[in-house]
Amino acid sequence: MLLQSIMFKEFLAELQSNPMIMLTIFGIMMMFLGVVAKAKEWVLTIGLLGLLAGWAITILNWDTVIPHFHMITFDNMSLALLATSIAITILIFLLTDHHEYDEWQNRSEYYALFFFSLAGVAIMLSYSNLLMLFIGIEIISICGYVMAGFRKKDLLSNEASLKYFLMGAFATCFLLMGMALVYGSTGTFDITAIHAMGKGLGNQISPLYQIGIVLMVIAMGFKTSVAPFHFWAPDVYQGAPTPSTAYMSTVVKLASFGAFYRLMYGAFQFSSGVWSATLIGMIVLTLILSNLIATRQHNFKRMLAYSSISHAGFMLMAVLYVVFSFDAAGNLLLYVAGYGAASIVAFAVLQLVHYHTGSDEIEAFNGLAKRNPLLAVCLVIALCSMAGMPLTAGFFGKFYMLSGLIDQGHLWLAIIAVLCSAVSFYYYFAVIKAMYLTEGETEKIPLNPSYLFLLIIATLAILTFGVMPMIIKGLL
């Protein structure tokens, strides 16, 4: 009895210090709730309570460095990114409070996938051992494959799931080979030990170690969907259900960049001569290709996919200057928070427009300002933030990223980024033009309370971070 009491107390202590456990418990609970017919009506409510519980545990551990078995360590950066991920997921859950999803028979299992994926997010953001990085990526990826193909009778959804699986498996091969070469060169998977060895090696880096780093950078390039490893994203984003697409373009991208940042800063900071040129090339290709291709898109969902790739180029800047700047973490947090809020608004409006018109094309937004002025205003604010207009979160997100580049002597790269941002105005404002200057259907689009709350909260976040960016940036 005494032993059981001690074990229970240890479990409670671990539960209070590790949000991953709470998220996993609610994921399992969601699966069992799907079996109980009467409980299905409460699945969304219970899911939201589970996310709030995970968010609360994350916040309560602020300013506390918590190592767990030398495999994961929760610090302020990982906690801040995880709290942001959970907050975005709460808004995505509200996306599913719509008639379109009432007919889903496996709705509880769909929510369970979000919880299990968030457990993977927690691992990716807090790993202190490369093996945990691999486990976190695989948890997120497997959940993502299923979420992308959740509409089993939809061929586009099936295609999205298959492409995501094939590209994900391909990227995993690069990751594992890179980890193997790094382990063979250093004799450890611990990122702190690898960091110390890299500092001591100086310029005497073995070829195997260099190849291992490059292979891991390529693998993370696939996961973050930066060019030239971006080609899977538009098809997957277009074919997946809208809440799945919203999750992949925000939370999964946030987790991938958080893990990428942790890898470069925590393990390979003193080996920047090996990977910095590769990252610069990826940033240039990402910004140019994504923005040019986005100008040719007529499908709003695909346009958002290429927009997401473009924003990945900006997020990659924070990874590039981890060697020099301690502001990189705060800049990344501000960028992903602003981008996440804007993306949620865009996908929420898209889902409503698609439900009432049956189309994802930009033409479906014709006359939206007359059909529902609030939807149009919220989407305008979100698109302006994505474009980097002042008084929005996107402006300061890009401003601090570009400032970091200039401070480290990459003025030419900052100029390219500014020019590419100017190109983005073309395709963002094409949607605004369709809403306000083009005649369309006249049938009103109603809003339920969940959507109204989602749009107001996300839009206020965009404006608040645009006026007072230090609310987010100052956390780290």
Beta strands, then each sheet from edge to edge (+ up, - down):
strand 1: 66-68
strand 2: 72-74
sheet 1: 1+ 2-
end
